[in-house]
């Protein structure tokens, strides 16, 4: 189901044998657009868009092997600190 308003989601994908962040990042950018995805670290990203969490999960799952995992969390409140947080980007997306 596509939401009527875009929302912020955290996407965490992990594998015991390979780094998935770049692969997941490219997949999300192709669907949501270059400006709507930000890396948070080796295993996680935030993205902003219309697809519901289950749709984002299914999109990412398409590039994962059977033993790899993904978790998508939708949220509207957050807090961050430090140079790794793109506060300007986050503030334009809801708060």
C-alpha positions as CSV (number, residue, x, y, z in Angstrom):
1,X,0.0,0.0,0.0
2,X,1.4,3.4,-0.9
3,X,1.0,6.0,1.8
4,X,-0.6,9.4,0.9
5,X,2.2,11.4,2.4
6,X,6.0,10.7,2.3
7,X,7.5,9.5,5.5
8,X,11.0,9.0,6.9
9,X,12.2,5.4,7.2
10,X,15.3,3.7,8.6
11,X,16.6,0.8,6.6
12,X,19.0,-1.7,8.2
13,X,20.4,-4.5,6.1
14,X,23.1,-6.9,7.2
15,X,24.9,-10.0,6.0
16,X,27.6,-12.2,7.5
17,X,29.5,-12.3,4.3
18,X,29.3,-9.0,2.5
19,X,28.7,-5.3,3.0
20,X,25.2,-4.4,1.8
21,X,25.0,-0.7,2.3
22,X,26.1,0.5,-1.2
23,X,23.9,-2.1,-2.8
24,X,20.8,-1.1,-0.8
25,X,21.6,2.6,-1.2
26,X,21.6,2.3,-5.0
27,X,18.4,0.3,-5.0
28,X,16.6,2.9,-2.9
29,X,18.0,5.8,-4.9
30,X,16.7,4.2,-8.1
31,X,13.2,4.0,-6.6
32,X,13.0,7.1,-4.4
33,X,15.5,9.5,-6.1
34,X,19.1,10.5,-5.4
35,X,18.2,13.2,-2.9
36,X,15.9,11.1,-0.7
37,X,18.5,8.6,0.7
38,X,21.3,9.1,3.2
39,X,23.8,6.6,4.6
40,X,24.0,6.4,8.4
41,X,26.8,3.8,8.6
42,X,27.9,0.4,7.3
43,X,24.5,-1.3,7.7
44,X,21.9,1.5,7.8
45,X,20.3,4.3,5.8
46,X,17.5,6.7,6.1
47,X,15.1,7.3,3.2
48,X,12.1,9.6,2.6
49,X,9.3,8.6,0.3
50,X,5.8,7.4,-0.3
51,X,6.3,3.6,-0.2
52,X,5.2,1.9,3.0
53,X,7.7,0.0,5.1
54,X,6.7,-3.3,3.7
55,X,7.2,-2.0,0.2
56,X,10.6,-0.7,1.0
57,X,11.4,-4.1,2.6
58,X,10.3,-5.9,-0.5
59,X,12.3,-3.6,-2.8
60,X,15.5,-4.1,-0.7
61,X,14.8,-7.9,-0.3
62,X,15.0,-8.2,-4.1
63,X,18.8,-7.6,-4.0
64,X,19.5,-9.8,-0.9
65,X,20.5,-13.4,-0.7
66,X,18.4,-15.8,1.3
67,X,20.7,-15.6,4.4
68,X,20.7,-11.8,4.5
69,X,18.3,-9.6,6.4
70,X,16.6,-6.2,6.3
71,X,14.6,-4.2,8.8
72,X,12.6,-1.1,7.8
73,X,11.3,1.2,10.5
74,X,9.0,4.1,9.8
75,X,9.1,7.0,12.2
76,X,8.1,10.7,12.6
77,X,10.2,11.6,15.7
78,X,13.9,11.4,15.9
79,X,17.0,13.0,17.5
80,X,20.5,13.0,16.3
81,X,23.9,14.5,17.2
82,X,27.3,14.8,15.6
83,X,28.9,15.4,12.2
84,X,27.5,12.2,10.7
85,X,23.9,13.4,11.0
86,X,22.7,15.5,8.1
87,X,20.5,17.8,10.2
88,X,19.5,20.1,7.4
89,X,18.3,17.1,5.3
90,X,16.3,15.7,8.2
91,X,14.7,19.0,9.1
92,X,13.3,19.4,5.6
93,X,11.5,16.1,6.0
94,X,8.9,16.6,8.6
95,X,10.5,18.5,11.6
